[in-house]
Amino acid sequence: MKISTNFLLLLLPCILFSCKQNNASTDLLRQAQNIVEDKPNEALALLDSIQNTEDMDADSYMQHIVTRIHAKYKTKQEILGDTLVFEAQEYFDGSKNSEQAALANYYAGIINRKMNRYDKSLISFLKAGVNATKTGDNKLSGRISDYIGAVYFEQGAMDSAALNYRKALHCYSLEKDSISMMRATNQIGRCYEDLGKLDSAYVYFNNALQIAKNINGEKYKNNITQNLGVITYKMGEYDKAIEYYQSVLDMKITDDNQRHRAYLSLLKIYNLKQDKNLAKEFALKVEASLPDVTDIKTKKEMYAALTNYYKLTGDYKQALNYSELKNETILQIAKEEQPAEMIKADTNFRIEQKDRFYGELQSDFYLYLTVGIVVLLTLVVFISLALRQRKKDKEEFRLEAEKYERARRYLEASNKDYARIEAEIKEMLEDTEDTENK
């Protein structure tokens, strides 16, 4: 007994120290969560200062995973290796913590997208969207819809992409986030461009350019101006398109990708104009930029433009070479795109959501039915008891009435006897008086 007592006395400080350490870790986690949006670097430092995170309780540990990846993403660090977020995603999917479920699914979606797992990425983003809506976080809802739009855009499902970019634009407008509004507006224009709705695309690109001018977003103006060049080119307004592209090349902060796109577009225009001299200038620039271009769709367009150029100049050998490269690229794009899988994933998710809704509705129905039956049975029992009590009270009232009637009769009989006795006494007194008088 003495040994056990000593052991407990030695163990008590350890327990107290462990509790104190866990409380300190949880406190640091809460501090990091409070500042992660505005001060992600400081939040990351707080999270890194937590020792033995595996000793935290399960909920706090999962929140630590989500908050850390959130801070890393906000500080533009690579998160591809942060696959612990999938554990957090699974954990919070089964909880009522909508805020953490939204973030866990959001970052799971981003990582899945980086891994080219587009169907899983889409499902994660859709789950994130449902949870973000519950929290009323318009900024996060906007980013989620933005990513869903990007996934569809990359897979060639432009109608779905445009729909989600419009949702993102609505959320951003509620937050008055001009930069995000401009980006979403520009992306909607790109969707309509690919859908062949050139007038609508032109309107959205012009709106995006106006926002860029309002916020002095010079680096954004380049990309949007180039998109306007693409649209006017497709609309057959070649001279106007040339002006847009030339203004892109004249901008000081034009990056390599924008420059490559401008070269490509000018080559396509001069091919159509059959201006061999100017076409040659830009054909050489397009060929020189080919090794630096990583976007496969842009390469496909470059190969097509070079094919047309060499046809124009009569160099059919080179034209055939670039035509074969173009066809190989088309096959590669078709192989990588998975629009059917995206639609299937989206459909399955929505069916699952409906099944869950009707399941919850059915559960609520059975709950209300059970409660209703219990209430009804309680009411029946209460009425039965009330009726029984009423019958009992009625019987007691009858018995009391009978007692009263017997008492009344007794009193009446007593009163008659009293009158008779009183008369007899009076007669006896009168007889006594008469005797005394004699």
Phi and psi in degrees as a GROMACS rama.xvg file:
@    title "Ramachandran Plot"
@    xaxis  label "Phi"
@    yaxis  label "Psi"
@TYPE xy
-64.6514  -40.1964  LYS-2
-63.9472  -43.1626  ILE-3
-61.7199  -41.79  SER-4
-63.3334  -44.672  THR-5
-62.7171  -39.9751  ASN-6
-62.4407  -42.9959  PHE-7
-64.5974  -38.6338  LEU-8
-64.2177  -36.5179  LEU-9
-72.6779  -33.7182  LEU-10
-75.4094  -29.9924  LEU-11
-57.1772  -47.8421  LEU-12
-60.8231  -34.8339  PRO-13
-64.3783  -42.4436  CYS-14
-64.2278  -44.893  ILE-15
-62.8681  -39.9765  LEU-16
-65.7653  -41.6479  PHE-17
-63.4388  -43.0444  SER-18
-62.4831  -42.8001  CYS-19
-63.315  -41.0639  LYS-20
-65.7447  -42.1328  GLN-21
-63.9277  -40.4071  ASN-22
-63.4182  -39.5098  ASN-23
-65.2874  -41.1761  ALA-24
-63.9074  -43.669  SER-25
-64.3024  -38.7889  THR-26
-63.4314  -43.0401  ASP-27
-63.8875  -38.8847  LEU-28
-61.5302  -46.229  LEU-29
-62.5977  -41.371  ARG-30
-60.4666  -43.2769  GLN-31
-63.5693  -41.2514  ALA-32
-65.1094  -32.6901  GLN-33
-70.7836  -25.5937  ASN-34
-116.222  -0.649879  ILE-35
-61.5103  -32.5758  VAL-36
-68.8212  -44.4666  GLU-37
-94.9428  -29.1555  ASP-38
-132.986  67.6875  LYS-39
-63.2162  -32.8804  PRO-40
-64.1069  -43.7784  ASN-41
-67.3754  -37.963  GLU-42
-62.6929  -41.3809  ALA-43
-64.1865  -38.6926  LEU-44
-64.0153  -40.5561  ALA-45
-63.4184  -43.0502  LEU-46
-66.403  -38.5238  LEU-47
-68.4007  -21.2196  ASP-48
-80.3032  -9.70272  SER-49
-77.0063  121.785  ILE-50
-96.7233  148.227  GLN-51
54.1802  56.4334  ASN-52
-61.0293  -25.1613  THR-53
-67.9054  -15.6105  GLU-54
-85.4261  -7.33665  ASP-55
-70.2908  158.392  MET-56
-66.0717  158.875  ASP-57
-55.0166  -44.7914  ALA-58
-65.417  -44.6668  ASP-59
-65.4629  -38.3984  SER-60
-64.2864  -42.9129  TYR-61
-66.8004  -37.3757  MET-62
-66.013  -34.8872  GLN-63
-61.9744  -42.8653  HIS-64
-59.9388  -48.1779  ILE-65
-66.3116  -44.4276  VAL-66
-66.0582  -36.4136  THR-67
-67.6182  -45.1127  ARG-68
-67.1721  -32.5412  ILE-69
-62.8472  -45.4491  HIS-70
-65.8058  -40.973  ALA-71
-63.3994  -42.7056  LYS-72
-66.0104  -38.6839  TYR-73
-67.1347  -27.5595  LYS-74
-94.8709  14.8781  THR-75
61.1874  34.9498  LYS-76
-92.4643  156.032  GLN-77
-70.8664  131.482  GLU-78
-118.555  7.6527  ILE-79
-57.0382  -33.9974  LEU-80
-84.6325  -2.68186  GLY-81
-84.4385  60.348  ASP-82
-76.215  -5.81373  THR-83
-61.7071  -18.7973  LEU-84
-62.4118  -24.9408  VAL-85
-67.0106  -34.1063  PHE-86
-66.4934  -43.166  GLU-87
-64.1786  -38.8033  ALA-88
-58.7434  -48.4726  GLN-89
-63.8516  -39.8117  GLU-90
-64.9034  -49.032  TYR-91
-77.6657  -20.4087  PHE-92
-62.227  -26.8159  ASP-93
-97.7533  12.0164  GLY-94
-114.22  177.532  SER-95
-101.078  9.65797  LYS-96
-86.6638  86.7925  ASN-97
-63.8371  -35.4057  SER-98
-62.4143  -49.7765  GLU-99
-70.3477  -34.2347  GLN-100
-64.3837  -39.3381  ALA-101
-63.3656  -46.5716  ALA-102
-67.9159  -42.5217  LEU-103
-61.5281  -44.4248  ALA-104
-69.8689  -34.2817  ASN-105
-60.4509  -48.9381  TYR-106
-76.0637  -28.8973  TYR-107
-63.7147  -37.8726  ALA-108
-64.3887  -42.2011  GLY-109
-63.326  -45.095  ILE-110
-67.3334  -42.1452  ILE-111
-59.8018  -38.688  ASN-112
-64.4902  -41.5401  ARG-113
-63.301  -29.3869  LYS-114
-86.8189  4.71319  MET-115
63.8881  23.7233  ASN-116
-95.9768  75.9239  ARG-117
-68.2715  -34.591  TYR-118
-66.95  -44.0237  ASP-119
-67.4475  -35.9256  LYS-120
-61.4848  -45.6249  SER-121
-62.3781  -44.654  LEU-122
-61.9813  -41.4755  ILE-123
-62.4028  -43.8557  SER-124
-65.781  -38.6269  PHE-125
-63.8877  -41.9817  LEU-126
-63.3121  -41.6684  LYS-127
-60.3807  -41.2581  ALA-128
-62.4361  -42.1074  GLY-129
-60.3663  -45.0413  VAL-130
-71.8487  -36.7542  ASN-131
-65.0194  -35.8296  ALA-132
-62.6922  -37.7425  THR-133
-64.6937  -32.5755  LYS-134
-85.3323  -15.8798  THR-135
76.01  18.8539  GLY-136
-84.5727  94.4914  ASP-137
-66.4562  -35.7657  ASN-138
-63.6107  -47.3699  LYS-139
-67.5497  -40.3836  LEU-140
-58.7551  -39.8408  SER-141
-63.7808  -44.717  GLY-142
-64.7518  -38.1737  ARG-143
-64.9356  -48.3043  ILE-144
-61.4165  -36.085  SER-145
-59.0124  -46.8769  ASP-146
-67.6651  -39.0944  TYR-147
-61.1145  -42.2867  ILE-148
-59.5731  -40.8353  GLY-149
-65.3597  -40.5209  ALA-150
-62.1309  -46.3854  VAL-151
-64.9639  -39.6156  TYR-152
-61.206  -45.438  PHE-153
-64.721  -26.9499  GLU-154
-96.2806  5.92418  GLN-155
81.5003  8.96062  GLY-156
-93.2424  79.2448  ALA-157
-70.5783  -33.2365  MET-158
-62.1494  -47.272  ASP-159
-66.6743  -36.9581  SER-160
-62.0807  -47.4625  ALA-161
-61.2553  -41.4977  ALA-162
-58.3508  -45.54  LEU-163
-75.3868  -31.6284  ASN-164
-65.5901  -35.4661  TYR-165
-66.6985  -38.0143  ARG-166
-61.5784  -42.9002  LYS-167
-62.1976  -43.3964  ALA-168
-59.6924  -40.4191  LEU-169
-62.484  -45.6762  HIS-170
-63.6779  -41.9451  CYS-171
-65.6913  -35.8923  TYR-172
-67.1416  -33.3796  SER-173
-64.7167  -32.5784  LEU-174
-90.9389  -3.64193  GLU-175
55.5011  40.5188  LYS-176
-91.2914  91.6528  ASP-177
-63.0503  -42.4894  SER-178
-63.2101  -46.087  ILE-179
-66.9074  -35.3549  SER-180
-61.674  -42.7287  MET-181
-63.2147  -44.6368  MET-182
-63.873  -45.3531  ARG-183
-63.5946  -40.8796  ALA-184
-62.2919  -42.0735  THR-185
-62.2667  -41.771  ASN-186
-67.4683  -35.4617  GLN-187
-62.3205  -40.8923  ILE-188
-58.9649  -41.3941  GLY-189
-65.3855  -37.8806  ARG-190
-62.5236  -46.8975  CYS-191
-66.2882  -31.4747  TYR-192
-60.9719  -48.47  GLU-193
-67.55  -27.9035  ASP-194
-80.972  -4.56181  LEU-195
81.8885  9.91463  GLY-196
-91.6093  74.8413  LYS-197
-67.6006  -37.8626  LEU-198
-62.5008  -43.5652  ASP-199
-65.5774  -40.8035  SER-200
-60.7839  -43.3463  ALA-201
-61.0075  -41.0056  TYR-202
-62.9409  -46.3297  VAL-203
-67.1167  -38.9827  TYR-204
-64.7115  -40.1949  PHE-205
-64.0356  -40.469  ASN-206
-62.7826  -41.5606  ASN-207
-64.2863  -40.9771  ALA-208
-64.4352  -37.6752  LEU-209
-64.2993  -41.2041  GLN-210
-63.2592  -42.4627  ILE-211
-60.9313  -39.1793  ALA-212
-67.6435  -38.2503  LYS-213
-65.0278  -32.304  ASN-214
-102.608  9.70674  ILE-215
55.0479  41.6915  ASN-216
-88.5237  77.0783  GLY-217
-59.5654  -41.1745  GLU-218
-68.0773  -25.2384  LYS-219
-81.5544  -29.8416  TYR-220
-59.9749  -34.778  LYS-221
-58.0857  -53.1551  ASN-222
-63.5782  -42.57  ASN-223
-69.4112  -40.1658  ILE-224
-60.8722  -39.8426  THR-225
-63.4603  -39.9197  GLN-226
-63.2089  -36.2893  ASN-227
-65.9444  -34.2582  LEU-228
-63.2958  -42.1902  GLY-229
-60.5817  -45.4562  VAL-230
-65.9217  -46.6156  ILE-231
-65.1333  -31.2644  THR-232
-64.4159  -46.5561  TYR-233
-67.6428  -25.9896  LYS-234
-82.902  -2.57359  MET-235
86.1972  7.03384  GLY-236
-92.6613  74.0971  GLU-237
-67.5398  -41.192  TYR-238
-64.0078  -38.7243  ASP-239
-67.0135  -38.559  LYS-240
-63.368  -42.7306  ALA-241
-58.9517  -39.5359  ILE-242
-62.4361  -43.3801  GLU-243
-61.882  -46.5187  TYR-244
-67.4254  -38.7252  TYR-245
-66.0317  -35.2438  GLN-246
-67.4074  -31.0923  SER-247
-65.4865  -45.5679  VAL-248
-67.4872  -26.1924  LEU-249
-80.5381  -17.4011  ASP-250
-70.5539  137.141  MET-251
-69.1428  -30.1549  LYS-252
-100.178  18.092  ILE-253
-63.068  127.128  THR-254
-87.6119  175.218  ASP-255
-61.1192  -42.4263  ASP-256
-61.5614  -42.7533  ASN-257
-66.3042  -38.1996  GLN-258
-65.3101  -42.9861  ARG-259
-61.9102  -40.9694  HIS-260
-65.793  -38.6527  ARG-261
-65.805  -43.2285  ALA-262
-57.7967  -46.2475  TYR-263
-60.2027  -47.3655  LEU-264
-65.5319  -40.8213  SER-265
-66.7043  -35.6346  LEU-266
-62.3541  -43.4803  LEU-267
-62.8206  -39.4222  LYS-268
-66.6466  -46.3346  ILE-269
-71.1271  -25.5599  TYR-270
-62.0567  -45.8217  ASN-271
-65.9516  -36.134  LEU-272
-76.3141  -9.52169  LYS-273
56.5643  36.3068  GLN-274
-93.0067  92.725  ASP-275
-63.1998  -37.2221  LYS-276
-64.8772  -52.2695  ASN-277
-69.647  -33.3197  LEU-278
-63.6069  -40.2527  ALA-279
-61.6716  -41.0067  LYS-280
-56.9896  -44.4941  GLU-281
-85.9167  -22.8187  PHE-282
-65.235  -42.1004  ALA-283
-63.2807  -38.7408  LEU-284
-69.7239  -36.6814  LYS-285
-67.2502  -44.1322  VAL-286
-61.6709  -39.2629  GLU-287
-67.7791  -28.7434  ALA-288
-90.272  -10.2287  SER-289
-51.3307  -47.4149  LEU-290
-62.8567  -22.1897  PRO-291
-91.7193  -9.36939  ASP-292
-87.6272  124.894  VAL-293
-104.311  -21.7213  THR-294
-73.3739  118.593  ASP-295
-66.095  -33.6935  ILE-296
-70.7094  -36.056  LYS-297
-65.1289  -40.0713  THR-298
-62.2373  -39.8223  LYS-299
-58.4956  -44.2338  LYS-300
-65.7091  -37.3317  GLU-301
-63.2342  -45.3137  MET-302
-61.0222  -41.0474  TYR-303
-64.8027  -43.3349  ALA-304
-65.5513  -39.7968  ALA-305
-68.4682  -35.2909  LEU-306
-59.2551  -47.5699  THR-307
-65.687  -37.3513  ASN-308
-62.8019  -47.9699  TYR-309
-70.6522  -25.5474  TYR-310
-65.733  -41.8321  LYS-311
-61.4169  -36.7501  LEU-312
-88.2145  -8.32772  THR-313
88.0775  7.45456  GLY-314
-90.6723  82.2698  ASP-315
-73.3111  -23.9851  TYR-316
-64.8666  -47.3441  LYS-317
-67.241  -36.2845  GLN-318
-61.8433  -43.0918  ALA-319
-65.1484  -39.8549  LEU-320
-59.7947  -48.5461  ASN-321
-71.4459  -28.8347  TYR-322
-66.4175  -40.4706  SER-323
-65.6161  -40.2971  GLU-324
-63.3048  -38.7168  LEU-325
-62.5618  -45.668  LYS-326
-64.7705  -39.4523  ASN-327
-61.3262  -40.1954  GLU-328
-67.7622  -37.7454  THR-329
-61.3958  -42.9822  ILE-330
-64.1757  -39.0508  LEU-331
-64.8828  -40.8734  GLN-332
-63.5245  -44.885  ILE-333
-61.8447  -36.1014  ALA-334
-69.1757  -37.6654  LYS-335
-80.8089  -29.0325  GLU-336
-75.9122  140.476  GLU-337
-134.19  53.8875  GLN-338
-60.8497  -34.7922  PRO-339
-64.4095  -41.2149  ALA-340
-64.8528  -35.8847  GLU-341
-65.2671  -45.9364  MET-342
-63.8351  -40.7458  ILE-343
-62.8192  -44.8148  LYS-344
-62.766  -43.2307  ALA-345
-62.7716  -46.5382  ASP-346
-61.7  -46.4326  THR-347
-60.346  -39.9765  ASN-348
-63.479  -44.9119  PHE-349
-68.2427  -35.6214  ARG-350
-63.6751  -42.3256  ILE-351
-61.8094  -40.9672  GLU-352
-64.5664  -40.9644  GLN-353
-66.8399  -42.4448  LYS-354
-60.2696  -41.8068  ASP-355
-64.6212  -40.7257  ARG-356
-62.9185  -48.1152  PHE-357
-68.5798  -31.6315  TYR-358
-63.7527  -44.1214  GLY-359
-65.756  -38.2269  GLU-360
-63.5207  -42.0141  LEU-361
-65.3441  -40.7529  GLN-362
-61.6695  -43.1446  SER-363
-63.2626  -39.2143  ASP-364
-61.4245  -47.3994  PHE-365
-64.6776  -35.3684  TYR-366
-63.8068  -49.2563  LEU-367
-64.2107  -36.3241  TYR-368
-63.6953  -44.698  LEU-369
-61.9779  -46.8172  THR-370
-61.0789  -40.5723  VAL-371
-63.2112  -42.3107  GLY-372
-64.098  -43.2074  ILE-373
-61.0385  -44.7008  VAL-374
-62.5257  -43.1063  VAL-375
-62.8801  -45.1984  LEU-376
-62.1249  -41.4427  LEU-377
-60.8214  -41.9069  THR-378
-64.4948  -42.3502  LEU-379
-61.2985  -45.7445  VAL-380
-62.1314  -42.6345  VAL-381
-62.2471  -45.4271  PHE-382
-64.1712  -40.7588  ILE-383
-61.1921  -46.0863  SER-384
-63.8074  -38.4898  LEU-385
-64.7621  -42.9216  ALA-386
-65.5889  -40.1681  LEU-387
-63.1581  -42.9168  ARG-388
-64.5516  -37.7795  GLN-389
-64.1082  -41.0038  ARG-390
-63.1133  -41.7763  LYS-391
-64.5248  -42.9378  LYS-392
-64.3252  -38.007  ASP-393
-65.0564  -40.0844  LYS-394
-65.4219  -43.1296  GLU-395
-63.6142  -38.1456  GLU-396
-63.7036  -40.1918  PHE-397
-63.2267  -43.8313  ARG-398
-63.5554  -42.3788  LEU-399
-64.0394  -36.828  GLU-400
-65.0357  -39.4479  ALA-401
-64.8848  -42.1387  GLU-402
-60.426  -42.9614  LYS-403
-62.692  -40.7514  TYR-404
-65.7546  -41.2123  GLU-405
-63.9963  -42.0213  ARG-406
-62.9807  -41.1111  ALA-407
-63.6767  -42.9767  ARG-408
-64.5292  -39.1915  ARG-409
-62.8256  -43.2551  TYR-410
-64.7762  -41.2697  LEU-411
-61.8309  -44.6221  GLU-412
-63.664  -39.2402  ALA-413
-63.8917  -39.5578  SER-414
-64.6217  -39.9926  ASN-415
-63.6053  -45.1788  LYS-416
-62.1967  -40.0812  ASP-417
-63.1886  -39.8175  TYR-418
-66.7726  -41.0928  ALA-419
-64.3752  -45.6648  ARG-420
-62.6443  -42.637  ILE-421
-60.0153  -38.5604  GLU-422
-68.7498  -39.1008  ALA-423
-65.3991  -44.0903  GLU-424
-61.8586  -42.63  ILE-425
-62.4546  -40.2215  LYS-426
-65.3612  -40.3877  GLU-427
-65.4318  -39.38  MET-428
-65.095  -41.0733  LEU-429
-63.3644  -40.565  GLU-430
-63.6319  -39.4824  ASP-431
-65.5939  -40.9538  THR-432
-64.7091  -41.3752  GLU-433
-63.285  -39.5591  ASP-434
-65.4684  -43.0137  THR-435
-65.5665  -36.0127  GLU-436
-69.3972  -30.7995  ASN-437
